[in-house]
Amino acid sequence: MKIKEILLKIVPYKFLIPIRNLLYPEKINVLEERMARFFSTYYEDVKAPDLDQKTRFRNAEFKIYSKHGGDGILLYIFSKIGMTNHTLVEMGIEDGRECNTTNLLLNFGWKGLLIDANEKWVLSAKDFFKNKLGTQSEKVNVVHSFVTAENINESITKVGIKGEIDLLSIDIDGNDYWVWKAIKDIDPRVVVVEYNSTFGLRSITKPYEKNVAYKDVVERNPLYFGASLRALAKLGKEKGYILVACDTHGHDSYFIREDVAEGVFFEQKPEEVFYENLFLLKKIGSIEKQFEEIKNLDFVEV
């Protein structure tokens, strides 16, 4: 019997409405679906040992603190490749309550650097981690900084992070491609980068703009930011990474360093793992319609 059916037998429906609203958007049926995915991933070798990689990643999606299904995807990746120093760097964390690395920091004992350009969010994030971790919050270094290609290496190394780390996550809604390209003082085993699904399968990125903040990007045009999945895949290849997956919401792309992925994960072509952004599809329409609104703006082909 499903959770909904059990609850309906115990609690009158009118009392379930406020509970449903509290759970939104994680409605009970969504939770059931994600739990089913979780178990099918965990026991996939029993069910179907020949599942393709894209399906395995789709099944692994699960949200605890991530914006979408990134928590499950990252746990799935590291369950297969293992970990070294449990160190991470994430840019674009907002207040820390909904980002790619919070689950690892709070529930799995990781440490690292979190960066955001909004000072109020950074102060809120510091309070959040202090309340959650107590004295252990010292292992989470939350920094207020506007990330640029020029300052990113110094921002990372001045807190003592250098060389190989387990995870890098970039979601700064603008210069993501150029910042990843500039990073040289750390050697992440796994990289997560937001891609712009509006750009489709073109190999393009927004030109580098050193002093343009997210607010400026949104006011100019909320569809005009970041880089396409194909552009990121090309850059990843240049830096020694393979594209392995994207989340089904059309938001994040996942890369693993070639030597780490060998024998565990296979390289995927952008067209094989690309997902359209569900929110933009619902709000604006097809990718073609979205791109029509920005096609006359400046792009860099890579």
N, C-alpha and C positions, 0 to 999 in steps of 0.2 A: 504494500500500500504506500502511495506517495505521501510526502510530508503535507501537501495541501489537503489531501483527503482526511488524514489523521486530524489536522487542526480543525477542519470543518465539522468533524464529529464531536470534538471537545468544546470548541469555542464558537458562539454564534457569529455569523458572517459579518454583522455590523460592527463587531468588536475587532474583526481582523483588518478592517479598512485602515485604521490608524497604524497598525503594525506594518501593513503593506507599504504605506506612505513613508514610514521610517526607513524601510529597507530599500526604497527606490534610490538608484536604479537597480540595485541588487535584489530584485524581486525573488520570491521563493522559487518560481520556476526556473529563473536564471541560476540560482544557487544549486538547484538540483542538476541542471545541465552541466555546470562546471564541476560539481562533485563527480558526476559520471565520467567526464573527461579526465579528471584527475586519476580516478581509479583505472580507467582504461589505459592511461599512459603508464601508470605504475606497474600494472600487470599485463602490459601489451604483448609480451613474449608468450603468454599463455593464450591470449585471444587471437593474435595475428602477428606472428614474428616477421612477416614480410611487408608490414606497413611501410609506405613511402615516407620519406623524411618530412615532407610538407604536412602530412596528416599527423605525424608524431608531434610536431611542434604545435599544430592547431589543438590537439588533445591536451597538450601540456599547459595551455594558457590558464592562468588563475590569478585573480586579483586579491591582494591583501592591502598593500599600500601603493602599488603602481597605478598609473592612470588607467591602464587597460589590463591585458593579461601578462604583463612583463614579469611579475613575480614568479609565476609558474614556469615561464620560458627560461628564466635565468637559473632557477633551481634545477630544471631539467638539464640544461647545458652543463652546469658544474657537477651534477651527479654523474655525468658521463666522462668529463675530462679531469675531474678532481680540482683541487685548489693548491696554491702555493703559500702565499703570505696573507691571504684574506684581506688584501688591501685594495681600495677602490678610489676612484675620482669621479665625481658627477658634477656637471655644470647645468644650471637651470633647474634648481630644486624647488623654487617658490618657498613655501613655508615648511617644507620637509615632510609634510603629512601625506603627500601623494607624488611619489617619484620612484625611480627604478631601484634605488639602493636601500631604501629605508628598511625593508624587510630583512635584508642581509645584516644591516647594522643592529637592528633591535632583536632579532630572533636567532641569529647565527653567529654573533660575536665578531663581525668584521669591523674594520677600522678604515679611516680614510678622510678625504677632503671633499667638502660640499661647497659649491660656489653659487651665488646668485647676485644679480645686479640690483635687486630691490632691498634696501636697507631694512624696511619694516618686516619683510618676509624673513630676512636673515635673523633678526632679533627674535621673531616668533619661532623660527626653526631651532634656535639655540635653546629656548625655553622648552620646546617640545622634547628634544633629545635629553635635556637635563631631567625633566620630569619622568621620562621613560627609563633612563639608564642610571640616574643618580651619579655617583662618583665615576662610573664607567663612561659617562658622556665625554670625558676628556679624550677618548679615542676617536671622537667625531669632531673634526675641525671644520666648523662652519664659517665661511669667509664671505664678506661683502666685497664684490669686485665686478666691474664690467669687463667681461672676458673679451680679449682681442687676440688676433694672431701674434701681435707683438709682445703681449704680456703673459700669455698662458704658461709658457715654460717656467718663467720666474715664479708665477703664482703657485705652481705645483712644487717646485724644488725648494722654495723657501720654507715650506712646512715639513721638509725632510723626506719627501717622496721622490724616489729616483729608481731607474731601472725597471725590472719586471714587476708588474702588479697584476692582479687577477682581472680587474674590470675597469673600463672607462665608459662613461655614459655622457652623451652630449645632446642637449635639448635647449638651445638658446634662441630658437626662432628667428634666425637670421644668417649669421656667418658660420653655421655649423661645418660646412665643407672646408672653409678656409682655416678654421681653428683646428680641425682634425689634421689637416695637411701640415700645419705649423708645428704640431706636437712632435718633439724629438727626444725629450729627456726621460720619458717613461716608455715602457714596452708592454702594453696591456695584452693579456692573453685573449680577452673577450672585449669587443667594442659594440656599444649600442648607440645608434645615431638616428634621430628623427629624420624622416624623409618627407618630401612634399608630394603627395599623390596627385595633386592638381597638375604637376608637370608631366604626368603620365610616364611613358617609357623613353622620353627624350633624354639625352645626355647633357643636361644643363644645370646651372646653378645661378643663384642671384649674385651679381657682382659684389665684391668685398666692399663693405662700408664700415670703416673703423668706429665711427661715433653714432651709429644708428641703433637705438634701443627698441625693444619689443613694442612699446607703446607707439613709437613712430611708424613701425612696420604695419601695425594694425590700422592706424589712422590713414596710412597711405593706401593700403589694400591688403586685407587679411589673407588673400590667396597668394601674395607675392612674398615668399620667404624661403630660406633654406635651399636645398638641392634635391634633385630627382634621385630616385633609387639607383638608376643606371650610373649617374655621375658618382655617387658614393661607392658603388661597387667597383668602378674603375680606380678610384682613389685607394680603396681598400686593397686592391690587387697590387698597386704600386708600393703600398706599405707592408705587404706580406700577409694580407688577410683574405679569407674567402667569405663570401656572402652565404649564410646558411638558412636564414629565415626572415620573415616579417610577421608582425602580429596581425591578427585578422581585422583590426580596426583601421588598418592603413596608416599607422602612426610611426612605429619604430622598426628599424632594420637591425639585424644581428649578424655580427662578424666574429669569426674565430681565427686566430693566428694559424697560418698554414701548418706549422710544425706541431701545434697542439691538436688541431682537428684531424690530422692524418690517422686513418683507420677507424675514426669515430663518426665524423660528420663529412658529408659530401658538399662540394661547391654547387651552388644553385645559380642559374641565370636569373636576372632581374624579372623577366617575364614569367618565370616559373613560380616565384614567391610573392609577386606584387599583389597588394590588396588596395582597393579604393577606400578612401576615407569615408566611413559610413555617415558621419555627421554632415560632411559637406555634400555628399550625395543627396541626403534628405533635405538639406537646407537650400542648395543651389541647383542641383541636377547633375547630369553626367560630367565626366572629366572633360569632354570636349566643350561643354557649355562653360565649365569653370575656366578652362584655359583661354577661351574666347575673350574673357574679361581682362586678361593680363597679357595677351599675346604681343602687344605693341610696346611693352616695357623692356628694359635692358636685361639681357641674359648673357652668360658666358658658356659657350659650348666646350665641353671637356672630353 
